Amino acid sequence: MKLEDFISKRLQIGRRSARALILDGKVTHRGAPTEDHRCEVTRFDEVTVGGKILQSSLPRLYLMLHKPVGILSATSDREHRTVLDLIDHPDKATLHLAGRLDRGSTGLVLLSNDGQWTGSLTSPGRKVEKSYLVETDRPIPAEAMARFAEGFPFPTEGITTLPALLEILEPQRARVTLQEGRYHQIKRMFHRLDGIRLRSLHRDRIGPLSLPEGLKPGQWRPLTGAELDAFAEPPSSGID
Ligand code: URA
C-alpha cells in the first residue's frame, strides 16, 4: 500500500492530509524520514508520524519444520495439534504455511510471514518440485512409472496431474517427485493403481531444500541466508 494511503487509513484522515504530513517531514518509513508519499509500505516496515509509532517493524520469518505424524498442517484447529504448536517464537502468530502435508504424513514443511514468498512456492505456474518417499501396502507394478509420467485425470478438479517421476526403490518403496501439490495427490495416484494404499509418506525435499538429517521430527529452525537465496534461482526440473 502507498504510504499516503497507509497513513490516511490508520489515522482516518483524508489522503490529502496524509500527504501533507509526509511532505512536512513528519513521517519516517523504515527508520528514516521520507517525503516519498507514494512509496510502498509492507507489514514489515516501521512507520512513525510525529515521533509516534504507527506500525512497528516486523521481522521477516522463514522457517523449516520436520512435521511428525499426527500433527495438522494448519495454524489453528479445535481438535488436533498443529504445526504452529511445535514452534516457539514470539512472532509465530504471523506465520502461514507454504504447502501442506496430510496429518499422517511426515517431513519438510516451510512456514513464513512473507506472503509473496509462500505464494511463489505454491503458485502452480512456478512448478516447484517436491520429493517424497513412500511405502505401499503391496508391490508397486513396473507400469506405474509410465502412469505417473502420463498423469492421472482428477475429475473433481477437472485436471490431469502434471508429469510426475516415480522411482521404484524396492518392491514396496518408492520416491515420487511432483511439480504440484493437489489434495491427497500421491495417495490418489497410487489408489488408481489397483487400489494400492500408502503405509507412509515422507517429504524430504521442496525445490532446492532437502530436509536436514539433524532436524528431528517436531524440530524447526530458521532458513539460512544461503537456503533462502537458493529459492530465488530458477527451478531446475528432473521431470520431462
Ligand atoms: N500427497 C499426499 O497424498 N499426501 C501428502 O501429505 C502429500 C502429498
Boltz pocket constraint, residues with backbone or C-beta under 6 A from the ligand:
constraints:
  - pocket:
      binder: B
      contacts: [[A, 100], [A, 101], [A, 102], [A, 103], [A, 105], [A, 182], [A, 183], [A, 184], [A, 185], [A, 186], [A, 187], [A, 188], [A, 201]]
      max_distance: 6.0
